[in-house]
Amino acid sequence: MQTANTTAAALANGIAAHALDFDDTHTDSITHGSAVLTPIAFALGETLNASNKEILTAWVIGWEVAARVGLASHSGFHQRGFHATAIAGIFGATACAASLLKLTSQQAVNALGLTASQAAGIAGISD
């Protein structure tokens, strides 16, 4: 059986996770973290031969970050017509990947900075 590469696996799993819109929801932040986090946790975890504990830990870290970014907006994403998961979720996915890749604190900060520069027009990245 042929398997997909990490990127293709994450994309396919992400599409499948959200296709029927039966996502879990962190109600206060209005985010659907699992649809974003599970694909990267599984695909990257498999590629890195991570343990189940490492994958679950990274997934929880990602959920924490995604929820906190969503909470920081005070429903502002939805009020402005954005889907909070699309913005908050990528920060969570980056944190999840950083954990699995065992990035240093500085590398994780840099990764989150790169994420911010791509997150629907966040300004101030050049400051």
N, C-alpha and C positions, 0 to 999 in steps of 0.2 A: 504494500500500500504506500502510495506517495503522500507525503505530508506537505503542507504549505509552509513557506518561510514565515518568519516572525511577523513581518508587516502584513502579509496577506491573511495570516491567521487572525491577527488582531482586528483587521477590517471586517472579515467575514463574521467573526464572533460578535463584533459591535453591531453589525447590521441585523444579525439574528436576535440579539438581545433587545433591540428596540423595535423590531418589525411589527409586532402585534400590539405595541404600546401597553404592555402589562407590567410596566416598570414599578419597582419599589420607589417610594418617595420619602425623602426627608422633608416633612411638611413645612417646618419653619423656614427652611432655606429654599424650598420649592425646587429641589434638585433630585435627579434620578441617577444616583451615583453608580449603581451596579452596572448599568448599561455601558458606562464609560470605563469603569475600573476592572470589571471581570475580564473583558477581552485582553487588556494589556497585562494583567496579573497572570492569566493562564498562558498567553503566548510567550511573553518574556520569561516567565517562570520556567516553562518547558525548555526554552532555548538555553537558559542558564543552568538547567538541572537543579533548580532551587527545591528546597524541601517544602512540604505542605505548610509547615510552620512559617517559613520565610514568605511564601506566597500569601498566606492569610494575614500575616503581620503587615505586609506591604499593602494589601487590600484595605485593611483597617486604617492605616496611615493615610491612604488616598481618600477614603471616605471622610476622615476627619478634616482634611484640608479642603475638600470640595464643599462640605457642609459649612465650614467656617467662612469660605469665600462667599457662598450663597447667603449666609446670615449677615455678612457685612454689608450687603446691598440693601437690606431692609425691604425686600420685594422690588427693589428698583429696576432689576433686569426686566421683569415682567411688565412693570409700569411703562417702560420705554420700548416695549415690543421685542425684547430679547428672550430667548429660551435660556433660563439660568444654567441648565445642565451643560449647554454648549460652551459657556464661559467658565463657570466654576468647575465643571468636570475636567477640563484640560489641566487645571492646576492640580486636581486630585490625581489624575493619571500621571502627571510628571512626578509628583511625590511618591506614588506607587512604584514607578520605574526607578526613581532614585534609590529607594529602599532596596529593591531587588538587585540593582547594579552596585550596591554598597558604595555609593558616592560619598565623598567627604562632605562636610557641612558647606564648604565654599563651592564645591561642584554642584551641590543641590541648589544653593542660592543662585548660581549662574544658570542652571537649567530652568529654574522658576522665572528668572529674569527673561530668558529667551521665550518662555511660554507667555509671559506677560506681553512681550512685544508682538505676539501673534494673536492675542485674545481680543478680537473684535475692536481694535483701535485704542487700546489703553495708551494714554499719552504719558510723557515724562520719562521714557526709557533712556533718553539721552542725557538726563540730568546727572 
